[in-house]
Amino acid sequence: MVIKTYTRWINPKKLDELLYALREIGIDVWRHSYSYRLIYKNKIIASLHIYPGYNDVTIRILGISKETAMSVMDRVLTKIREVLPYYKIHVKTIEPKIKIV
């Protein structure tokens, strides 16, 4: 009896294509595997995570940079849809647990 198993993955060239597409619109992007850190105007505004087995992209916007993130989020979403057209995109806001006074 043979059991077939496989892991869904994305070609690294496609992952780099997304990285370069986001850099074209002025977002500084750092990628590690299927996770990205999005930096705009010297602030980390969000993290982006790709789940190829589920065809999902999750964007976690940091609450402390929410205003800055929302000013560019339409352009970010457009670039993601261009590079990964069949992926569902989920946007979440993460509020800080510690308040600095």
C-alpha positions as CSV (number, residue, x, y, z in Angstrom):
1,M,0.0,0.0,0.0
2,V,1.4,3.4,-1.1
3,I,0.3,6.5,0.7
4,K,0.8,9.6,-1.4
5,T,1.6,12.8,0.6
6,Y,2.6,16.2,-0.7
7,T,3.1,19.6,0.6
8,R,1.6,22.5,-1.3
9,W,4.1,25.3,-1.8
10,I,4.8,28.4,-3.8
11,N,7.7,28.8,-6.1
12,P,10.3,31.1,-4.4
13,K,10.4,33.2,-7.5
14,K,6.7,34.0,-7.0
15,L,7.4,34.9,-3.4
16,D,10.2,37.3,-4.5
17,E,7.8,38.7,-7.1
18,L,5.5,39.8,-4.4
19,L,8.4,41.3,-2.4
20,Y,9.6,43.4,-5.4
21,A,6.0,44.4,-6.2
22,L,5.5,45.8,-2.7
23,R,8.9,47.5,-2.8
24,E,7.7,49.2,-6.1
25,I,5.0,51.1,-4.2
26,G,7.3,52.3,-1.5
27,I,7.0,49.6,1.1
28,D,10.2,48.3,2.6
29,V,9.7,44.5,2.8
30,W,11.7,41.7,4.5
31,R,10.8,38.1,3.8
32,H,11.5,34.9,5.7
33,S,9.9,31.9,4.1
34,Y,6.2,32.6,3.8
35,S,6.2,35.6,6.1
36,Y,6.9,39.2,5.3
37,R,7.4,42.3,7.5
38,L,6.0,45.5,5.9
39,I,7.8,48.8,6.8
40,Y,6.5,52.2,5.7
41,K,8.0,55.5,6.7
42,N,10.4,53.7,9.1
43,K,7.5,52.0,11.0
44,I,6.6,48.4,11.0
45,I,3.0,48.6,9.8
46,A,2.1,45.0,9.3
47,S,3.1,41.4,8.9
48,L,1.9,39.3,6.0
49,H,1.7,35.5,6.1
50,I,1.0,33.2,3.2
51,Y,-0.6,29.8,3.7
52,P,-0.2,28.0,0.4
53,G,-2.0,24.8,1.5
54,Y,-5.1,26.9,2.1
55,N,-4.7,29.6,-0.6
56,D,-4.9,32.2,2.1
57,V,-3.0,35.4,2.8
58,T,-3.3,37.0,6.3
59,I,-2.3,40.6,6.9
60,R,-1.9,41.5,10.6
61,I,-1.9,45.3,11.0
62,L,-0.2,46.6,14.1
63,G,-2.6,48.8,16.1
64,I,0.1,51.3,16.9
65,S,0.7,51.9,13.2
66,K,-2.9,51.5,12.1
67,E,-3.3,55.0,10.5
68,T,0.0,54.7,8.6
69,A,-0.9,51.2,7.5
70,M,-4.4,52.1,6.3
71,S,-3.0,54.9,4.1
72,V,-1.2,52.3,1.9
73,M,-3.3,49.2,2.4
74,D,-5.3,49.6,-0.8
75,R,-2.1,49.6,-2.8
76,V,-0.7,46.6,-0.8
77,L,-3.9,44.6,-1.5
78,T,-3.8,45.4,-5.2
79,K,-0.3,44.1,-5.5
80,I,-1.1,40.9,-3.6
81,R,-4.1,40.3,-5.9
82,E,-1.9,40.8,-8.9
83,V,0.8,38.3,-7.8
84,L,-1.5,35.8,-6.0
85,P,-4.9,36.1,-7.8
86,Y,-6.5,32.9,-6.4
87,Y,-5.7,33.6,-2.8
88,K,-8.2,34.8,-0.2
89,I,-6.9,37.8,1.8
90,H,-7.8,38.3,5.5
91,V,-6.9,41.6,7.2
92,K,-6.7,41.7,11.0
93,T,-5.7,44.5,13.4
94,I,-3.6,43.5,16.4
95,E,-3.9,45.9,19.3
96,P,-0.9,46.3,21.6
97,K,-1.2,44.6,25.0
98,I,0.9,47.2,26.7
99,K,0.0,50.9,26.7
100,I,2.8,53.3,26.8
101,V,1.8,56.6,28.5
